[in-house]
Amino acid sequence: MKYEIILFDVDDTLFDFSLSEKKALHKAFVEFGLPTGLAEYEDNYKEISKVLWRDLEQGLTTLSELRVERFRRLFLTQELEINADTFSSVYLGYLGKETHLVQGAVKLCENLVSCRLAVITNGFRDVQTSRIGRSPLCNTFEQIIISEEAGFQKPEKGIFDYAFSKLQVTDKAKVLIVGDSLTSDIQGGINYGIDTCWFNPNIKENNIGIKPTYEIRKLPYLINIVLKMES
């Protein structure tokens, strides 16, 4: 077997984050008396959120700051008198209940029972543990490594040190990280010296010079990569 330990990203790798985010945002806006809020503000919110998550990867902000700042900026831009901290708490509460999986996720994990599976994710502990715990993958992972607990986020080496310590593994050649983000998952794996697999279902162009070990369009394609015998 080529790899013994698989580190999975969560959002947009095993879980359909776009759908989960959309549903949680809609419910939060409805609770705050804005039933059309998703349609009106989603694009602006995503632009703001994308910038802040990139800042997080680059160490320019913290997760606790990001939690509220994305909504503070949105409400300021849209001239909405809503408390960003309160709205964030409501949104994250709904998000923790959204468990939509990417097609093929359950079957993939079932076919990798001979491997040690773990999660390594940038995000909020309560949200991620709730989503995984409520999903069909609830008993799948040996460890759930979350940046809020680790004190580091991908692509920082610290979160991988934390993961390797939790998993009690030292042989990097036996570990593969799988994720959808070139700058977070793939760059993080490269920085740490482990093989990487870029999950790219939408066939995005890679024009930033980050070169994954493998690239797949569908999750089941990972099975042959992971289980292939050493030549």
C-alpha positions as CSV (number, residue, x, y, z in Angstrom):
1,M,0.0,0.0,0.0
2,K,1.4,3.4,-1.0
3,Y,0.0,5.5,1.9
4,E,-1.1,4.4,5.3
5,I,-2.4,7.7,6.7
6,I,-4.7,10.1,4.8
7,L,-5.2,13.6,6.0
8,F,-8.5,15.0,4.6
9,D,-9.5,18.6,4.4
10,V,-13.1,19.1,5.2
11,D,-14.7,21.9,3.3
12,D,-15.2,21.4,-0.4
13,T,-13.3,18.2,-0.1
14,L,-15.5,15.8,1.9
15,F,-18.2,18.3,2.7
16,D,-20.1,20.5,0.3
17,F,-19.3,23.8,2.1
18,S,-20.8,26.0,-0.6
19,L,-24.2,24.4,0.0
20,S,-23.8,24.4,3.8
21,E,-22.8,28.0,3.8
22,K,-25.7,29.1,1.7
23,K,-28.3,27.3,3.8
24,A,-26.8,28.6,7.1
25,L,-26.6,32.2,5.8
26,H,-30.2,32.0,4.6
27,K,-31.4,30.8,8.0
28,A,-29.4,33.5,9.8
29,F,-30.7,36.3,7.6
30,V,-34.3,35.0,8.1
31,E,-33.8,35.1,11.8
32,F,-32.7,38.7,11.6
33,G,-35.8,39.7,9.6
34,L,-34.1,39.6,6.2
35,P,-35.7,36.8,4.2
36,T,-34.1,38.0,1.0
37,G,-30.8,38.6,2.6
38,L,-29.0,35.7,1.0
39,A,-30.0,36.8,-2.5
40,E,-29.1,40.4,-1.8
41,Y,-25.8,40.0,0.1
42,E,-24.3,36.6,-0.7
43,D,-21.9,37.7,-3.4
44,N,-20.6,40.6,-1.3
45,Y,-20.2,38.3,1.7
46,K,-18.3,35.8,-0.3
47,E,-15.9,38.4,-1.6
48,I,-15.2,39.7,1.9
49,S,-14.9,36.2,3.3
50,K,-12.5,35.1,0.6
51,V,-10.1,38.0,1.4
52,L,-10.2,37.3,5.1
53,W,-9.6,33.5,4.8
54,R,-6.6,34.3,2.5
55,D,-5.4,36.8,5.2
56,L,-5.7,34.0,7.7
57,E,-3.5,31.6,5.7
58,Q,-0.9,34.4,5.4
59,G,-1.0,35.1,9.1
60,L,-2.5,38.6,8.7
61,T,-5.5,38.0,10.9
62,T,-6.7,35.4,13.4
63,L,-9.6,33.0,13.4
64,S,-11.3,34.9,16.2
65,E,-11.0,38.1,14.3
66,L,-12.2,36.6,11.1
67,R,-15.3,35.2,12.8
68,V,-16.8,38.6,13.3
69,E,-14.9,40.9,10.9
70,R,-16.5,39.3,7.8
71,F,-19.9,40.3,8.9
72,R,-18.8,43.7,10.3
73,R,-17.5,44.6,6.9
74,L,-20.6,43.2,5.1
75,F,-23.0,45.2,7.3
76,L,-20.9,48.3,7.0
77,T,-20.8,48.0,3.2
78,Q,-24.5,47.3,3.0
79,E,-25.5,49.9,5.7
80,L,-27.2,47.3,7.8
81,E,-27.6,48.0,11.5
82,I,-26.9,44.4,12.7
83,N,-24.6,43.4,15.5
84,A,-21.9,41.4,13.7
85,D,-20.9,39.4,16.7
86,T,-24.4,38.3,17.4
87,F,-25.1,37.5,13.7
88,S,-21.9,35.4,13.5
89,S,-22.9,33.3,16.5
90,V,-26.3,32.6,14.9
91,Y,-24.8,31.8,11.6
92,L,-22.2,29.4,13.1
93,G,-24.9,27.7,15.1
94,Y,-26.8,27.0,11.9
95,L,-23.6,26.0,10.0
96,G,-22.8,23.4,12.6
97,K,-26.0,21.6,11.7
98,E,-25.3,21.5,7.9
99,T,-23.8,18.1,6.9
100,H,-24.0,18.0,3.1
101,L,-21.3,15.7,1.7
102,V,-19.5,15.8,-1.6
103,Q,-20.6,13.0,-3.9
104,G,-18.5,9.9,-3.3
105,A,-17.2,10.9,0.1
106,V,-18.8,8.0,2.0
107,K,-17.9,5.4,-0.5
108,L,-14.3,6.6,-0.6
109,C,-13.9,6.4,3.1
110,E,-15.5,2.9,3.1
111,N,-13.0,1.8,0.5
112,L,-10.1,3.1,2.6
113,V,-10.8,1.2,5.8
114,S,-7.3,-0.3,5.6
115,C,-5.9,3.2,6.0
116,R,-5.8,5.5,9.0
117,L,-8.0,8.4,8.2
118,A,-7.9,11.8,9.8
119,V,-9.2,15.3,9.2
120,I,-7.0,18.5,9.1
121,T,-9.1,21.6,8.8
122,N,-8.9,25.4,9.2
123,G,-12.0,26.4,11.1
124,F,-14.0,26.6,14.3
125,R,-13.9,23.6,16.6
126,D,-17.6,23.6,17.6
127,V,-18.7,24.0,14.0
128,Q,-16.5,21.3,12.5
129,T,-17.0,18.7,15.2
130,S,-20.7,19.2,15.1
131,R,-20.9,18.8,11.3
132,I,-18.7,15.7,11.2
133,G,-20.5,14.2,14.2
134,R,-23.9,14.7,12.7
135,S,-22.8,13.2,9.3
136,P,-22.5,9.7,8.0
137,L,-18.7,10.1,8.5
138,C,-19.1,10.5,12.3
139,N,-17.1,7.3,13.1
140,T,-14.6,7.5,10.3
141,F,-11.7,9.5,11.5
142,E,-9.0,8.6,14.0
143,Q,-8.3,12.2,14.7
144,I,-10.0,15.5,13.9
145,I,-7.3,18.2,13.7
146,I,-8.9,21.7,13.8
147,S,-6.8,24.9,13.5
148,E,-8.7,26.6,16.4
149,E,-7.5,23.8,18.8
150,A,-4.0,23.4,17.2
151,G,-3.2,27.1,17.4
152,F,-2.0,27.0,13.8
153,Q,-3.7,26.9,10.4
154,K,-2.8,25.4,7.1
155,P,-0.4,26.0,5.4
156,E,1.7,26.6,8.6
157,K,3.9,23.7,9.7
158,G,2.7,24.0,13.2
159,I,-0.7,22.4,12.5
160,F,1.1,19.4,10.8
161,D,3.4,19.0,13.8
162,Y,0.3,19.0,15.9
163,A,-1.4,16.4,13.6
164,F,1.7,14.1,13.5
165,S,1.9,14.3,17.3
166,K,-1.7,13.3,17.7
167,L,-1.4,10.5,15.3
168,Q,2.0,9.4,16.7
169,V,3.5,9.1,13.2
170,T,7.0,9.9,12.1
171,D,7.3,8.5,8.5
172,K,6.2,11.3,6.2
173,A,6.4,9.0,3.2
174,K,3.4,7.1,4.4
175,V,1.2,10.2,4.7
176,L,-0.9,11.9,2.0
177,I,-2.9,15.1,2.4
178,V,-6.0,15.6,0.2
179,G,-7.7,19.0,-0.2
180,D,-9.2,21.5,-2.6
181,S,-7.1,24.5,-1.8
182,L,-3.7,24.9,-3.5
183,T,-2.6,27.7,-1.1
184,S,-3.8,25.9,2.1
185,D,-3.8,22.1,1.7
186,I,-1.3,21.6,-1.0
187,Q,1.1,24.3,0.0
188,G,0.9,23.1,3.5
189,G,1.7,19.6,2.5
190,I,4.6,20.7,0.4
191,N,6.0,22.9,3.2
192,Y,5.9,19.9,5.5
193,G,7.4,17.4,3.1
194,I,4.4,15.1,2.5
195,D,2.7,14.1,-0.7
196,T,-0.3,16.0,-1.8
197,C,-3.5,15.4,-3.8
198,W,-5.4,18.3,-5.1
199,F,-9.1,17.7,-5.4
200,N,-10.2,19.8,-8.3
201,P,-13.7,18.8,-9.4
202,N,-14.4,22.1,-11.2
203,I,-11.2,21.9,-13.3
204,K,-9.8,25.2,-12.0
205,E,-6.7,26.4,-13.7
206,N,-3.5,26.1,-11.6
207,N,-1.5,29.2,-12.5
208,I,0.2,30.0,-9.1
209,G,3.1,27.6,-9.4
210,I,2.1,25.2,-6.6
211,K,2.5,21.7,-7.8
212,P,0.6,18.9,-6.1
213,T,1.8,15.3,-6.3
214,Y,-1.5,14.2,-7.7
215,E,-4.7,15.9,-9.0
216,I,-8.1,14.3,-9.1
217,R,-11.5,15.4,-10.4
218,K,-13.7,12.9,-8.4
219,L,-13.1,11.5,-5.0
220,P,-13.2,7.8,-5.9
221,Y,-10.1,8.4,-8.1
222,L,-8.2,8.7,-4.9
223,I,-8.6,5.0,-4.2
224,N,-6.1,3.8,-6.8
225,I,-3.6,6.4,-5.7
226,V,-3.7,5.5,-2.1
227,L,-3.9,1.7,-2.4
228,K,-1.5,1.2,-5.3
229,M,1.5,-1.0,-4.4
230,E,5.0,0.3,-4.3
231,S,6.8,-0.4,-7.5
